[in-house]
Amino acid sequence: MTKRLISAAALSAALLAAAAPASAETLFKIVTVKDDITIGLNDAELKDFGGDAGGIAKALAAKGSLTLWQYAVAQKDGERMVSPRAKIGVLAHDSLRVEPYKQPFKVMPHD
């Protein structure tokens, strides 16, 4: 019976993992001398950029500019969340830095 419970639990966990959205958003802060913006990348985009903030910075330096989704805090039905605001162009600059960004609100996916 215990083996069946463990098997059932493992199967349930596998099904839940498979049902999870494949495009979870990861937030980053792009910091310049004048301001900073929050961007969101889904799993596929993040993989294309090497999986971390350093990869995004390298891609920006190599290409000179990137088109990314800007994110901002919004409120819907009394719940605060971080959602896509607009697609923006980011230009490479010597004093620009990219860093991971964590916050307590739910992050909404972009198109």
Backbone as JSON, one array per atom type, in Angstrom:
{
  "sequence": "MTKRLISAAALSAALLAAAAPASAETLFKIVTVKDDITIGLNDAELKDFGGDAGGIAKALAAKGSLTLWQYAVAQKDGERMVSPRAKIGVLAHDSLRVEPYKQPFKVMPHD",
  "N": [[0.82, -1.19, 0.0], [1.93, 1.24, 0.8], [3.85, 1.55, -1.2], [2.18, 1.96, -3.38], [1.0, 4.41, -2.69], [3.25, 6.08, -2.73], [3.95, 5.81, -5.43], [1.65, 6.91, -6.61], [1.81, 9.51, -5.64], [4.19, 10.35, -6.86], [3.44, 10.19, -9.56], [1.39, 12.1, -9.6], [2.87, 14.42, -9.04], [4.48, 14.5, -11.32], [2.55, 14.91, -13.3], [1.53, 17.41, -12.54], [3.81, 18.97, -12.94], [4.07, 18.73, -15.69], [1.79, 20.06, -16.46], [2.3, 22.65, -15.81], [2.87, 26.02, -16.95], [4.93, 26.48, -19.82], [6.18, 28.81, -20.32], [7.27, 30.48, -18.25], [7.92, 33.59, -16.72], [10.92, 35.41, -16.27], [12.33, 37.95, -14.41], [14.37, 40.86, -14.98], [16.49, 43.59, -14.15], [17.42, 46.41, -15.89], [19.94, 48.58, -15.57], [20.94, 51.91, -15.8], [22.94, 54.95, -15.97], [21.07, 56.95, -15.81], [18.47, 55.88, -15.33], [16.38, 53.02, -14.51], [15.0, 50.0, -15.8], [12.53, 47.4, -15.77], [12.58, 44.23, -17.15], [11.08, 41.37, -18.76], [11.61, 37.97, -19.46], [10.68, 35.04, -21.2], [11.04, 31.45, -20.75], [12.14, 30.35, -23.14], [13.23, 32.63, -24.43], [15.08, 33.41, -22.5], [16.8, 31.22, -22.54], [17.84, 31.52, -25.12], [19.43, 33.75, -24.69], [21.45, 32.78, -23.14], [20.77, 32.13, -20.53], [21.12, 33.76, -18.23], [21.74, 36.94, -16.5], [24.21, 37.87, -17.37], [24.4, 36.77, -19.92], [22.38, 38.18, -21.24], [23.45, 40.77, -21.15], [25.79, 40.35, -22.68], [24.64, 39.7, -25.18], [23.36, 42.1, -25.77], [25.57, 43.85, -25.92], [26.9, 42.68, -28.1], [25.03, 42.84, -30.22], [24.24, 45.48, -30.17], [21.71, 46.54, -29.8], [18.56, 45.53, -28.38], [15.25, 44.21, -28.6], [12.86, 44.13, -26.19], [10.49, 43.03, -23.65], [9.06, 45.37, -21.53], [8.32, 45.48, -18.09], [5.91, 46.22, -15.52], [4.48, 47.09, -12.32], [1.12, 46.32, -11.76], [-2.43, 46.5, -11.06], [-5.1, 44.31, -10.68], [-8.38, 43.45, -10.19], [-8.06, 43.9, -7.44], [-5.69, 42.62, -6.87], [-2.23, 42.81, -6.81], [0.2, 42.7, -9.39], [2.92, 41.89, -11.59], [3.19, 42.92, -14.81], [3.39, 42.74, -18.46], [4.23, 45.77, -20.04], [5.02, 47.27, -22.33], [6.58, 46.7, -25.51], [9.94, 47.34, -25.88], [12.89, 49.08, -27.1], [16.24, 48.5, -26.34], [19.29, 50.07, -26.02], [22.76, 49.41, -26.35], [25.23, 50.39, -23.95], [28.13, 51.75, -22.37], [28.0, 52.05, -19.57], [25.9, 50.5, -18.74], [24.1, 48.02, -16.9], [22.99, 44.68, -16.24], [20.84, 42.99, -14.12], [19.54, 40.31, -12.06], [16.11, 40.34, -10.99], [14.0, 40.26, -8.32], [10.75, 40.05, -6.89], [7.73, 40.32, -4.87], [5.27, 39.89, -6.15], [2.88, 38.27, -8.35], [3.92, 37.24, -11.58], [3.02, 38.09, -14.79], [2.71, 36.51, -18.01], [4.13, 37.46, -21.23], [3.26, 38.08, -24.7]],
  "CA": [[0.0, 0.0, 0.0], [2.83, 2.39, 0.85], [4.45, 1.7, -2.53], [1.16, 2.54, -4.25], [0.87, 5.83, -2.34], [4.43, 6.77, -3.24], [3.81, 5.85, -6.89], [0.59, 7.86, -6.93], [2.34, 10.85, -5.37], [5.18, 10.66, -7.91], [2.69, 10.42, -10.79], [0.72, 13.39, -9.44], [3.89, 15.46, -9.16], [4.88, 14.56, -12.72], [1.44, 15.5, -14.06], [1.5, 18.83, -12.22], [4.95, 19.61, -13.59], [3.77, 18.79, -17.11], [0.71, 21.02, -16.67], [2.78, 24.01, -15.54], [3.14, 26.71, -18.19], [6.31, 26.37, -20.27], [6.73, 30.13, -20.58], [7.38, 31.26, -17.02], [8.69, 34.81, -16.94], [12.0, 35.75, -15.36], [12.52, 39.4, -14.47], [15.69, 41.44, -14.86], [16.53, 45.04, -14.09], [18.48, 47.03, -16.68], [20.29, 49.78, -14.82], [21.83, 52.85, -16.48], [23.25, 56.09, -15.11], [19.89, 57.82, -15.71], [17.28, 55.22, -14.79], [16.38, 51.57, -14.64], [13.74, 49.42, -16.28], [12.36, 45.99, -15.5], [12.21, 43.47, -18.34], [10.71, 39.98, -18.51], [11.92, 37.01, -20.52], [10.15, 33.7, -20.95], [12.09, 30.44, -20.7], [12.79, 30.23, -24.45], [14.05, 33.82, -24.63], [16.19, 33.35, -21.55], [17.72, 30.21, -23.06], [18.51, 32.14, -26.28], [20.4, 34.72, -24.19], [22.45, 32.13, -22.31], [20.22, 31.71, -19.26], [21.34, 34.62, -17.08], [21.92, 38.37, -16.75], [25.44, 38.04, -18.15], [24.08, 36.45, -21.31], [21.61, 39.3, -21.8], [24.41, 41.86, -21.33], [26.65, 40.0, -23.82], [23.84, 39.82, -26.41], [23.16, 43.53, -25.98], [26.85, 44.4, -26.37], [27.22, 42.14, -29.43], [24.07, 43.29, -31.23], [24.08, 46.93, -30.1], [20.36, 46.83, -29.3], [17.63, 44.4, -28.26], [13.85, 44.53, -28.37], [12.46, 43.34, -25.03], [9.25, 43.43, -22.99], [9.18, 46.1, -20.27], [7.32, 45.06, -17.11], [5.58, 47.18, -14.46], [3.48, 46.64, -11.35], [-0.26, 46.69, -12.09], [-3.4, 45.93, -10.13], [-6.3, 43.81, -11.35], [-9.3, 42.82, -9.23], [-7.51, 44.04, -6.1], [-4.45, 41.87, -6.73], [-1.08, 43.43, -7.46], [0.98, 41.78, -10.19], [3.86, 42.5, -12.52], [2.72, 42.51, -16.13], [4.04, 43.41, -19.58], [3.74, 47.13, -20.27], [5.24, 47.6, -23.74], [7.81, 46.2, -26.1], [10.84, 48.48, -25.96], [14.23, 48.87, -27.62], [17.29, 48.84, -25.39], [20.56, 50.3, -26.71], [23.96, 49.1, -25.57], [25.94, 51.55, -23.42], [29.25, 51.31, -21.53], [27.68, 52.02, -18.14], [24.67, 49.73, -18.53], [24.27, 46.73, -16.23], [21.79, 43.83, -16.18], [20.86, 42.19, -12.88], [18.29, 39.61, -11.75], [15.19, 41.15, -10.21], [12.98, 39.48, -7.6], [9.72, 40.83, -6.21], [6.76, 39.4, -4.27], [4.01, 39.79, -6.88], [2.73, 37.32, -9.43], [4.43, 37.78, -12.83], [2.18, 37.68, -15.91], [3.48, 36.26, -19.23], [3.91, 38.3, -22.4], [2.94, 37.34, -25.96]],
  "C": [[0.86, 1.25, 0.0], [3.47, 2.64, -0.51], [3.46, 2.34, -3.49], [0.98, 4.03, -3.97], [2.06, 6.64, -2.87], [4.36, 6.89, -4.75], [2.76, 6.87, -7.32], [1.07, 9.29, -6.72], [3.33, 11.27, -6.45], [4.47, 10.95, -9.23], [1.97, 11.77, -10.73], [1.69, 14.54, -9.62], [4.32, 15.62, -10.62], [3.8, 15.22, -13.58], [1.34, 17.0, -13.78], [2.64, 19.57, -12.89], [4.69, 19.74, -15.09], [2.69, 19.83, -17.41], [1.15, 22.45, -16.43], [3.11, 24.7, -16.86], [4.63, 26.66, -18.53], [6.95, 27.74, -20.44], [6.73, 30.99, -19.32], [8.28, 32.46, -17.28], [9.75, 34.98, -15.86], [12.27, 37.23, -15.53], [13.98, 39.78, -14.28], [15.54, 42.95, -14.8], [17.7, 45.49, -14.95], [18.73, 48.39, -16.06], [21.26, 50.62, -15.64], [22.13, 53.99, -15.52], [22.04, 56.98, -14.9], [18.7, 57.15, -15.04], [17.45, 53.72, -14.84], [15.01, 51.12, -15.1], [13.73, 47.94, -15.93], [11.91, 45.32, -16.79], [11.86, 42.04, -17.92], [11.03, 39.13, -19.72], [11.26, 35.68, -20.18], [11.3, 32.7, -21.04], [12.86, 30.31, -22.02], [13.71, 31.42, -24.73], [15.29, 33.79, -23.74], [17.24, 32.35, -22.02], [18.51, 30.78, -24.24], [19.61, 33.1, -25.84], [21.43, 34.09, -23.25], [22.01, 31.82, -20.9], [20.43, 32.61, -18.07], [21.55, 36.07, -17.5], [23.15, 38.64, -17.59], [25.21, 37.76, -19.63], [23.3, 37.55, -21.99], [22.56, 40.46, -22.09], [25.33, 41.59, -22.53], [25.9, 40.14, -25.14], [23.62, 41.29, -26.76], [24.44, 44.18, -26.51], [27.18, 43.94, -27.8], [26.32, 42.7, -30.52], [23.9, 44.81, -31.25], [22.72, 47.37, -29.6], [19.55, 45.55, -29.26], [16.22, 44.94, -28.1], [13.35, 43.56, -27.3], [11.13, 43.84, -24.48], [9.56, 44.15, -21.68], [8.03, 45.66, -19.37], [7.12, 46.15, -16.06], [4.54, 46.57, -13.53], [2.12, 47.18, -11.76], [-1.18, 46.07, -11.05], [-4.63, 45.53, -10.93], [-7.13, 43.06, -10.32], [-8.72, 42.82, -7.82], [-6.21, 43.3, -5.86], [-3.34, 42.58, -7.5], [-0.28, 42.36, -8.18], [1.96, 42.57, -11.04], [3.48, 41.99, -13.9], [3.44, 43.27, -17.24], [3.4, 44.77, -19.83], [3.84, 47.49, -21.74], [6.51, 46.91, -24.22], [8.71, 47.4, -26.35], [12.17, 48.09, -26.62], [15.23, 49.32, -26.58], [18.59, 48.94, -26.17], [21.73, 49.99, -25.8], [24.63, 50.41, -25.14], [27.02, 51.04, -22.46], [28.87, 51.18, -20.06], [26.38, 51.29, -17.82], [24.99, 48.42, -17.8], [22.93, 46.0, -16.19], [21.91, 42.99, -14.92], [19.53, 41.49, -12.68], [17.42, 40.47, -10.84], [14.12, 40.25, -9.61], [12.0, 40.44, -6.94], [8.61, 39.89, -5.77], [5.48, 39.16, -5.08], [4.05, 38.71, -7.96], [3.2, 37.99, -10.73], [3.59, 37.2, -13.98], [3.04, 37.47, -17.16], [3.19, 37.3, -20.31], [3.64, 37.43, -23.62], [4.14, 36.65, -26.53]]
}
